[in-house]
Structures are given as structure tokens and as C-alpha cells.
């Protein structure tokens, strides 16, 4: 159906997003809740020694957890297609989305810079890479993201159909043209520049310098192949998560803002960005599930904690099985099962 853009708006064809959001956000909530609660348990109860990297990870886990708790409300909204939780909580949910999105980007950038300093400038960075400076950096990141996300959440009001007195209330969508022209476009330009483009450049630079340093002859002669392979795996996982979760959403958001503010005109452009936006948003939300993967590949302490926990659990299950077997058939228990060859040593807590 042809449209005259000067007189009529384009027909919306993104209704598919509502069932997709409902299912996808439900899965992300279950996985994100499980992974992040496990991460918080390890950080709070199992991890005895903390360094600069784990400081950034703890703050990243807090950001992810806050966002995960808002997902059930989003699921209800996209299922009912009506926001029933009031305008205040809509503002809070919107603010937490941007807090998670750009908090994740900035904390991942902090991890990337920390790895760059540790590998490229190991001696000169000793005075910089301290837990105190890491904590100060995290405070600065929180101030930055909250200073941007809270005003954004406050200024974006829930709206009703055609701005009338309809009983249907929207959240996260259906903002008016006036909001896009006066507020949203400026917000998008700011967060895209400071929250995505600049961190992306820093991540690419740091990863490139780390790879270049690892391939230098003197570095090859000093470092073992296993350690270098581990660092390479860390960088690959880091960049894959960054690119998979954040690049599609943020690139499309730029064009989405241009279309909604009528800088880019035409129904074809609007159809494309409206179709891509829900898919890109789902990929972006997935970061709260993938961040714990970065924790595992980045921190030796976390890997050791998980392996120790698994060893203790397996040892306990094996000992219970051995005890039950010996009680039921005491004369048939092989000596090989009672010797020292299969005994597991429980890790100490030091």
C-alpha cells in the first residue's frame, strides 16, 4: 500500500515483536537470574582474594542483576500489551535498561583497559592497577550511567494510544514525535557517542595492542603457550560478547532515531528499522546472560572456585555412593575403591 509521507504516517508492521519479547525475555530472565545469582554467590561467599578485575566484575554483576529483576514486568507488559504497574515503575524499568546496557559496555571496557595495562605495560602500570583505583573507577562509571539513565527514564513518559485518554498505557515504546524531536534524538546522540562509539574504539585498541604484544618475539620467549592461548581466548570471548550484544542494537538505534525524528524519511527506511529493532533489542538484553561467561574466562580465581566447588560436590556424591554400597554389600566392595587411588582431597579455604 503506497503512502504519501507528507500527509500520512507509514503502516506499522512490527506486531511480531510482542510474542517474541514475551518468550525471549522469559528465557533471558531464567538464565540471567541463575547465572548472575551464581556469580554473586561466588563473589560474595567463595571468592577470598579480590583484585582489580574482579572489582569490575562485581559491579557488572550488580548491574545485570538489577536489570534481570525487571524482566518479568516486561514480560507481563508485552503479553498484555498494557502497562499496569504505573508510570513511576515504567520510568525505573526504562532507567535500569539503559543502566544495564551502557553499564555493561563501560565495565567491559574497564576490564579491557585493565588487561591492556597488565600485559602491554606490566611494570609502569603497577601504581595504577590497584584495588583502590578500581573502586574509584567503578564509582565514576556508576555516576556517569546514572546521570544519563535516570533523567532519560524521568523524561520518557508512558503514553496512551494517539495521546488520547485511552485506558491502554504504553511503556518502552510509542513515544510521540515531539519527544523524539525535542528529547530522544539528543539523548541517543549522547549515549551513542559516550556509551558506545568511544568504548568500542577503546576495546578495539586495547585488544589489538594486547595481541600485538603477545606476538612480539620477546613476549613469546617469556610467556608459555598455554598462558598465551588463555589470554587469546579471553580476548575472543570478550569481543564476541561485545559485538554480538551491543553493535546490532546501537547501530540500528542510530537509524531508528533518525527515522523517528524524521531526519530520514520514507516508509521503506521505517519498515527496515522497525523490523530490525526488536531483534537487535533481544540480542542486547542477552548480555546479562553472557557476562558471567566473561567472568569465567577472565578470572583465574573464579575458575578455581568453580572447579573446587565441583570437585567437592563430586567427592561428596562419590563418598555417599561408596558408603551406601559398602553398607548394602560389605563383602563385595573392591579394594580399589577403598584405597588411596580414588580419594578426592577437599580444597582448603585459604
Number of C-alpha atoms within 10 A of each C-alpha: 4 7 12 10 11 8 7 8 11 16 12 11 12 15 10 10 16 17 14 17 20 19 13 16 23 17 15 20 23 14 17 27 20 12 20 23 16 15 24 19 12 18 21 11 9 17 17 12 10 14 14 18 22 22 19 24 25 20 20 24 25 17 23 27 21 17 24 24 15 18 22 16 17 21 21 16 21 21 16 13 16 15 24 16 13 11 18 13 16 24 23 16 22 21 23 25 23 21 24 26 24 26 26 25 21 26 25 24 23 23 22 25 18 19 23 22 20 17 18 18 13 12 10 11 15 11 8 13 18 14 16 13 13 21 15 12 16 21 12 12 18 18 11 17 21 18 12 19 24 17 13 20 21 15 12 22 20 20 21 19 13 10 12 9 10 10 10 15 20 21 26 18 10 15 20 17 13 11 15 20 16 11 14 21 17 13 17 19 14 13 17 18 13 14 23 20 15 13 21 21 12 16 25 14 14 21 21 14 16 23 17 12 17 21 13 10 9 10 15 13 11 9 11 10 11 9 10 16 12 13 19 16 13 21 22 13 18 24 18 13 20 21 14 15 23 24 18 17 22 21 15 18 21 15 19 23 21 20 20 22 19 14 11 14 14 16 17 10 15 21 16 15 21 22 17 16 21 18 15 21 18 18 18 22 25 21 23 28 21 20 24 22 17 19 23 17 17 23 16 11 20 21 14 13 19 16 13 18 16 12 16 16 13 13 17 14 12 15 14 12 12 15 13 12 13 15 11 11 10 11 8 9 14 10 8 9 11 12 9 9 8 11 12 14 10 13 12 6 9 5
